[in-house]
Amino acid sequence: MLKYPTNRAYMCRKLLADFMISTYLILMKTVIGELIELGKAHHDKSKRIITLPNKSQIFYGGLDDKEGGVANSALRRIKSTEFGVVAIDEANEITEDDFKWADTRLRHKLDNGQFPPFYVLLASNPCQNWIKNRFIDNPNPSQDVFIQSLTDENPHNPPGYSDHLRATFRSKEWEDVFILGSWSALREPDQLIPYTALQKCVKVVPTRMGGRGGVISIDTALMGDDECVIQYWRQNQLIDQRIFPFVENSMSIVGEARQMKDLNKATLYVVDSVGCGDGVAGRLEEVEGYGCVKRIVGGAVPEPDYMINRPPDMQPNFANLKSQMWWYMRDMVLDRAVSFQDNTDTPVLLGQLSSMKYKIHSDKKIQIETKEQYKKRCGKSPDRADAAVMAVWGLRSAPDPKEYFDLDDDDYEFMLREKKVSNYGFGARTRAR
């Protein structure tokens, strides 16, 4: 702000009240306060604007429209303003939509007609949300910079502060996160699948191989921010996937899926048949036959028990089919019974799988958060994760490929010896839990 005269910045947290009792105090004490006391900067507290000697201005406040009153009207004014810098403290509190808004505000022109360097600056503790998915797991090297700041590197902490934290946490997991800065170690209480467990499933040989067939899973999306995802899975391994930002015609989804099925000799389509997916499933049934399509309606009642070797009174109780499928994926990941590819798309898939949350109701029913709740919290729909969950669920009932293709018994016995196919078949669990 001092280097580029007439620059403009917005400093904030999600809520104005939180900003005023935290970031604002540090700003006044260690950065701007002395300039104001010396008369080298002017502070308009009513408008929440600090003007520097070179006419650069720092606006400050919150991002939440629910603040009301003066704060609300001031925020609406800010949201129509152009900036050179937007700095967000405790960025783990905001959504990806908030970040996108900040990014669109970077178009301020200086009085000399030039543009300053544009920055969105985010300060955050490690967290399991869109920040990790976007900047840690899948960064854009051309524009994203991650600067790690560890507890021991902070000169403002009192002596022995890290030792005090270790004695307070008494947890290697928390120590890894808040002292060593790990973005993968911490599992939140309502996190369904630990990220560390997912990492152990990358290019792993699954502990069991599922059924004999292969499935094409389809998570449909037409226009909008959601992705259309088509994946091919065989023997609990993700073999191939195609991802489309959007599809204008649902019949093109049918064409892509049929091509992938023919190339890989898959035996079952698993389709999210809610919304536009209903038309996709209907067309596939028309051209391929009803037995080749498994329709998934996440809000439907759970299917009959998919586990073995567990007493009836120990069976999980699910609120809907979606919760049952995601819990099944969780069990498979914890058992290392699934295998993911090792490529540039993998961090996005693992990030979506690890970001799903759940809760247990008073009647002991397990419920996964809705897609709308996930999108509000993480800023994007978990389309790739949903496709993977449906595929692993569908593998349990994928038909034997010998019913459709030329595969003699010698070929199949070789696959068994090479551990390409489970002796138990269809993803059956092989031990009591």
Order of alpha helices (4+ residues) and beta strands (2+ residues): beta-alpha-alpha-alpha-beta-beta-beta-alpha-beta-alpha-beta-alpha-alpha-alpha-beta-beta-beta-alpha-beta-alpha-beta-beta-alpha-alpha-beta-beta-alpha-alpha-alpha
